[in-house]
Amino acid sequence: MSAIPDVRDVARRRPWETLLLAILVVTIVYNIAESTNYLGVDNLVNLFELSIEKVIVAVIMTFVIVAGEIDLSVASTMGLSAAVLAKLHDGGSVPFVIAIVVAIGVGTLAGLLQGWCVAKLGLPSLVVTLAGLIGLRGAARVFVEDKSYGDFPSWFERLGQRNLVGPLPLSVMVFFAGIVVAGIVLGRTALGRRLLVLGDNAEVARYSGVRVDRIRIGLFAASGTVAAFAGLVYAASRGAVRGDLAEGFELDIITMVLLGGVSIFGGSGTMLGVGLAILIILNLRNGLGLANVDSNTQTGIVGGILIVSVLARNALDRLRLRWDRLAPVESGDVVGSTLGSPS
């Protein structure tokens, strides 16, 4: 028996990922045709650098949505944490390293509070994090008002703007390491299986011994922590902080996750699909930029992709279910259904 998997078998078992791979190839071919500089090392690294904060948060957002929840407040958490850092640094009375710790702690605390409201009060995460989106953004604007804060230490700005190993800056290396680890956790560990069960049916998960409340609170705390880190990365790379920092980023982040095949209702999804979706969105924005499409139009296109991805995934699931019903039953399946499965 050949050790190389049949391409048709892979396509049947992973239809969405196969479709995403095809779309990615088409997008890359288009970009290559549009610009001879596309395959240059600088452009490929720049592809990630321009949206690195979004893709870092998309990794933790995958876990949140797989578990049947959503966090609309991530971009506002990014803005608030960066605003706290800028304000503490501007005062000059707090060492900069301590200011970083406090800023990340603020993001973690925001996530913990929202997770507690979801887990202990039974409030829908959509409502809780929508309130967080508004409230945390308001707090960020209160901290920095209408001013722009900068003049960060040179070592901090170097971490966000200069390459650390070869052509790769620290933020890109963090993303690559994070998505690999996340893929292993989601696909190969007990925690990943618990998240999938939780997203599929919270009551079944609870009766199965899964600590539902603890996992929910932990997820939102992790989401707040990662969003805060991403906010500081954004501040370091831009060298300045305003109250509107990262405003609207949640659209791209959620689109990457849902386009990756993660069900909006939870219970299914892979990091492979999310990784392919991230590459599609990054290449799409790069191609639109090469075509001189303005950022507002790009955002509208991404919003359209968000709607289409949800509709297309639902349609594909229905077609797959119908195909499975029409497919001939193998003898082994007949025996299994006759004997029944062990309880």
C-alpha positions in Angstrom: 0.0 0.0 0.0 1.4 3.4 -1.0 2.4 5.7 1.8 1.3 8.7 -0.3 -2.4 9.6 0.3 -4.8 9.6 -2.6 -5.5 13.2 -3.6 -9.1 12.4 -4.2 -9.4 10.9 -0.7 -7.8 14.0 0.8 -10.3 16.2 -1.1 -13.2 14.1 0.1 -12.2 14.2 3.7 -11.1 17.8 3.7 -13.3 19.5 1.0 -13.1 23.0 2.5 -9.4 23.0 3.0 -9.0 21.7 -0.6 -11.2 24.5 -1.9 -9.2 27.1 0.1 -5.9 25.7 -1.3 -7.3 26.1 -4.8 -8.4 29.7 -4.1 -5.0 30.5 -2.6 -3.1 29.2 -5.7 -5.3 31.3 -8.0 -4.8 34.4 -5.8 -1.0 33.9 -5.8 -0.9 33.3 -9.6 -2.9 36.6 -10.1 -0.5 38.5 -7.8 2.5 37.2 -9.6 1.0 38.2 -13.0 0.2 41.7 -11.6 3.7 42.4 -10.1 7.1 41.1 -10.8 8.2 42.0 -7.3 5.6 39.8 -5.6 7.9 36.8 -5.1 10.7 39.0 -3.6 11.7 38.2 0.0 10.9 41.8 1.1 7.4 41.7 -0.3 6.6 38.3 1.2 7.8 39.4 4.6 5.9 42.6 4.2 2.8 40.6 3.4 2.7 39.3 7.0 4.1 42.5 8.6 1.2 44.7 7.4 -1.4 42.5 9.2 0.7 40.6 11.7 -1.3 41.8 14.7 -4.5 40.5 13.1 -3.1 37.1 12.3 -1.7 36.7 15.8 -5.1 37.3 17.3 -6.8 35.1 14.7 -5.0 32.1 16.2 -6.6 32.5 19.6 -9.9 33.6 18.1 -10.0 30.1 16.4 -10.1 28.5 19.9 -12.8 30.9 21.0 -15.1 30.2 18.1 -14.4 26.5 18.0 -15.7 26.4 21.6 -19.0 28.0 20.5 -18.2 31.6 21.6 -17.0 34.8 20.0 -14.9 37.8 21.1 -15.8 41.0 19.3 -13.7 43.1 21.7 -10.2 42.0 20.6 -9.5 45.1 18.6 -10.7 47.4 21.4 -8.5 45.4 23.8 -5.6 46.0 21.5 -6.3 49.7 21.6 -6.8 49.9 25.3 -3.6 48.0 26.2 -1.6 50.2 23.8 -3.2 53.3 25.3 -2.4 52.2 28.8 1.3 51.6 27.8 1.5 55.0 26.1 -0.1 56.9 29.1 2.1 55.2 31.7 5.2 55.9 29.6 4.2 59.5 29.0 4.0 60.1 32.7 7.5 58.9 33.1 7.0 57.7 36.7 6.7 54.0 35.7 9.6 51.9 34.3 8.8 51.0 30.7 9.0 47.2 31.4 6.5 47.6 34.2 4.3 49.6 31.9 4.3 46.7 29.4 3.4 44.2 32.1 0.5 46.5 33.3 -0.7 46.9 29.7 -0.9 43.2 29.1 -2.4 42.7 32.5 -5.2 45.1 31.6 -6.0 43.0 28.5 -6.0 39.8 30.6 -8.3 41.4 33.2 -10.7 42.6 30.5 -10.8 39.0 29.1 -11.3 37.5 32.5 -14.2 39.9 33.3 -15.9 39.1 30.0 -15.3 35.4 30.4 -16.8 35.5 33.9 -19.9 37.2 32.6 -20.3 34.5 30.0 -19.5 31.5 32.2 -21.1 32.5 35.5 -23.9 34.9 34.5 -24.9 32.9 31.5 -24.8 35.9 29.2 -24.2 35.4 25.5 -20.7 36.1 24.5 -21.9 38.1 21.5 -23.6 40.6 23.8 -20.9 40.7 26.4 -18.0 41.3 23.9 -20.1 43.8 21.9 -20.4 45.8 25.1 -16.6 45.2 25.6 -16.0 46.5 22.1 -17.7 49.8 22.9 -16.6 50.1 26.5 -12.9 49.2 26.1 -12.6 51.5 23.0 -14.1 54.3 25.0 -11.6 53.7 27.8 -8.8 53.8 25.3 -10.0 57.2 24.1 -10.2 58.5 27.6 -6.6 57.5 28.3 -5.1 59.2 25.2 -7.9 61.6 24.3 -7.2 63.0 20.8 -3.5 63.0 21.2 -0.8 60.8 19.6 1.7 59.3 22.0 5.1 58.0 21.0 8.8 58.5 21.8 9.0 54.9 23.0 12.4 53.4 23.9 14.5 52.6 20.9 14.8 48.9 21.9 11.0 48.6 22.0 10.6 50.1 18.5 13.4 47.9 17.1 11.5 44.8 18.3 8.5 45.9 16.2 10.3 47.4 13.2 13.6 45.5 12.6 14.4 42.0 11.6 15.4 39.6 14.4 16.5 36.5 12.5 17.3 36.9 8.8 14.4 38.8 7.2 11.9 37.9 9.9 10.9 40.4 12.7 10.0 39.1 16.1 6.2 39.4 15.5 6.3 37.2 12.4 8.3 34.5 14.3 5.8 34.6 17.2 2.9 34.1 14.7 4.6 31.1 13.0 5.4 29.5 16.3 1.9 30.2 17.7 0.0 28.7 14.8 2.1 25.5 14.8 1.5 25.1 18.6 -2.1 25.9 18.2 -2.5 23.3 15.5 -1.0 20.7 17.7 -3.2 21.7 20.7 -6.4 21.8 18.7 -5.8 18.6 16.7 -3.7 16.4 19.0 -4.5 17.1 22.6 -7.2 16.4 25.1 -7.8 20.2 25.5 -8.5 20.5 21.8 -11.0 17.6 22.0 -12.7 19.3 24.9 -13.0 22.5 23.0 -14.6 20.7 20.1 -17.1 18.9 22.3 -17.9 22.1 24.2 -18.6 24.0 20.9 -20.7 21.1 19.7 -22.9 20.8 22.8 -22.1 22.5 26.1 -24.4 20.3 28.1 -23.0 17.1 26.8 -19.5 18.5 27.5 -20.6 19.3 31.1 -22.0 15.8 31.7 -18.9 14.3 30.3 -16.8 15.9 33.0 -15.5 18.9 31.0 -15.0 22.0 33.3 -17.1 24.2 31.0 -17.0 27.4 33.1 -13.2 27.2 33.7 -12.5 26.6 30.0 -14.7 29.5 29.0 -13.1 31.9 31.5 -9.6 30.7 30.5 -10.4 31.2 26.8 -11.5 34.8 27.2 -8.6 35.6 29.5 -6.2 34.1 26.9 -8.0 36.1 24.1 -7.5 39.3 26.1 -3.8 38.5 26.8 -3.0 37.8 23.2 -5.0 40.8 22.0 -3.0 43.0 24.5 0.3 41.6 23.2 -0.8 42.3 19.6 -1.7 45.8 20.6 1.8 46.4 21.9 3.3 44.9 18.7 1.2 47.4 16.7 2.4 50.2 18.9 6.0 49.2 18.5 5.8 48.8 14.7 4.1 52.1 14.2 6.0 54.0 16.9 2.9 55.9 18.1 -0.5 55.3 19.8 -3.9 56.9 19.2 -7.3 56.2 20.6 -8.4 54.6 17.3 -5.5 52.1 17.2 -6.6 48.8 15.6 -10.2 50.1 15.1 -12.1 47.7 12.9 -9.5 44.9 13.0 -12.1 42.5 14.4 -13.7 42.2 10.9 -10.5 40.8 9.3 -9.8 38.6 12.3 -13.2 36.9 12.4 -13.2 36.6 8.6 -9.9 34.7 8.7 -11.3 32.2 11.2 -14.7 31.6 9.5 -13.2 31.5 6.0 -10.9 28.8 7.4 -13.9 26.6 7.9 -14.5 27.1 11.6 -18.2 26.8 12.2 -19.7 30.0 13.6 -21.8 27.7 15.9 -18.7 26.0 17.2 -17.7 22.3 17.4 -15.6 22.1 14.2 -12.6 23.6 12.5 -8.9 23.1 12.0 -5.8 25.3 12.2 -4.9 24.1 8.7 -8.0 25.8 7.3 -7.4 28.9 9.3 -3.8 29.1 8.1 -4.9 28.8 4.5 -7.6 31.5 5.0 -5.0 33.8 6.6 -2.8 33.4 3.5 -5.8 34.1 1.2 -6.8 37.3 3.0 -3.2 38.5 3.2 -2.6 37.8 -0.5 -6.0 39.3 -1.5 -5.2 42.5 0.3 -1.7 42.5 -1.2 -3.2 42.0 -4.7 -5.8 44.7 -4.2 -3.1 47.1 -3.0 -1.1 46.3 -6.2 -4.2 47.2 -8.1 -4.5 50.5 -6.3 -7.8 49.6 -4.6 -8.3 51.9 -1.6 -8.5 50.5 2.0 -12.2 51.2 2.4 -13.0 49.2 -0.6 -10.7 46.4 0.6 -12.6 46.4 3.9 -15.9 46.1 2.0 -14.6 43.2 0.0 -13.4 41.4 3.2 -16.9 41.9 4.7 -18.4 40.3 1.6 -16.0 37.4 2.0 -17.2 37.0 5.6 -20.8 36.5 4.5 -19.9 34.3 1.5 -17.7 32.1 3.7 -20.5 31.3 6.1 -23.0 30.7 3.4 -20.6 28.5 1.3 -19.6 26.5 4.3 -23.2 25.7 5.2 -24.0 24.8 1.6 -21.0 22.5 1.4 -22.0 20.8 4.7 -25.5 20.2 3.3 -24.1 18.8 0.0 -21.7 16.5 1.9 -24.5 15.2 4.1 -26.7 14.5 1.1 -23.7 12.7 -0.6 -23.1 10.6 2.5 -26.8 9.5 2.5 -26.7 8.6 -1.2 -23.3 6.9 -1.1 -23.4 3.0 -1.2 -23.1 1.4 2.2 -20.1 -0.9 2.5 -20.3 -4.4 4.0 -18.3 -3.4 7.0 -20.8 -0.5 7.7 -23.7 -3.0 7.5 -22.1 -5.3 10.0 -21.3 -2.4 12.3 -24.8 -1.0 12.2 -26.3 -4.5 12.8 -24.2 -5.2 15.8 -24.4 -1.7 17.1 -21.7 0.3 18.8 -20.5 -0.4 22.3 -22.0 1.8 25.0 
